[in-house]
Amino acid sequence: MAKTKNKTSKAVYWQEHISQWSESGLTQAEFCRRNKLSAAAFHWWKGQLRKKSKARKNPSTSMQFVEVHGVPPASVHSGEIYEVVLSRSRAIRVGRDFDSDVLKRLIAAVES
């Protein structure tokens, strides 16, 4: 938990600086010099925050379905189920006749 909180506070710290830079009219290098910031760290965080922002705006572009071979689905009651394991060890189980669009929306909701 402490790592997540620390990373979140760093993201907030860098987001504030990036917002200030975008309104300053300065080059990244000049902004970093004036604010005693690492230009490399600034560039890295700018990229990370941009990726995160794009993923939030369009979650379907950040997910991919992967074909799994050699793992037979478990039989439950009258049909087969498939398990989709998500980040942080969360899982979604769906039946054989699942709707892929519904599953995509469900994954996006769970992952956000």
N, C-alpha and C positions, 0 to 999 in steps of 0.2 A: 504494500500500500504506500509506503514512504517513497519508493521509486516513482510510482505513478504520480503522486502529489508533486514531487520534485520536478518531474518532466513537465507536468502541467504548468507549474509556476515558471519554468524556463520558457515554455511556449508563450505564456502570457507576456513575460518580460520582452521576448523578441518580437512578438506581434505589436506591442506598443512602440518599439523602436522602428519597426518596419513601417507602421502607419505614420509616424512622425517623419520618417525619411520621405515617404511618398508625397507628403504635403510640403516638404521643405524646398523642393526645386534643386537640391544638391545632388551631385553624383553619389553613388554608394560609397566610393572611396573617401570623398570629402566628408560626408556625413559621419562615417566611421571614425575618421581622424578627429573631427571636432568633438565627438562624443566618447572618444577613447574606447571604441569597440573593435573587436577583431573582425577584419573584413572577411576572412574565411568563415568564421562562425555566422556572421550576418548573412552571407551568401547561402550557407547550408540551411539555416533556419528559414530563410525566405523560400527556398525550394520545398522544404518539408511542409511549411504552412500552406503553400500553394497547393501541394498534392492533397493535403488533408481537406482543404476548402473545396477542391474539385470533387473529391470523393463524397463529401457531404451533399453537394449540390446535385450529384447524379450517382447515387450508390450503385446502380446497375453497371456502370462502366468499370467499377473497381472490383467486381466479383466475376469469377469464372467458374464454370462447371468443369469438373475433371472426371473423366471416365475411369472407373475403378475395375480392375480385373482381378479375378481370383478370390473375391470376397463374396460368398453366397449370402443373399439376403435371408434374414431370419423369418421363419413362418410364424405368424400370429393369427390365431383364430382361423378365419376363412381365407386370408390372403397373405401376400408377402409384404414386408416393410423394408424400407431403405433408411439408413441413418446418415444424415449430413452432419459432420462434426465441424463446428465453427470455432472461432477464436475463444480463448479462455475456457476451453473444454466444454463448451455448450453444444448441444446437439438438437437436431430436429429430425423426427421420424415421420416418414410419409409412406402411404400405401402404394401399391403397384400402379394404380391409375391416377396418380397425382397430377395436378395442373401445374406445369412449369412456370407459368406467369405468376400464379398465386405463391408458389415456392420462392420465386425471386423477390416478391414483395415482402414475404415473411422473413427471409434472410436479411433484407435491407432493414426491416423494422427491428429485428433482434440485434443486429450489428451496430445500429446507430445509438 
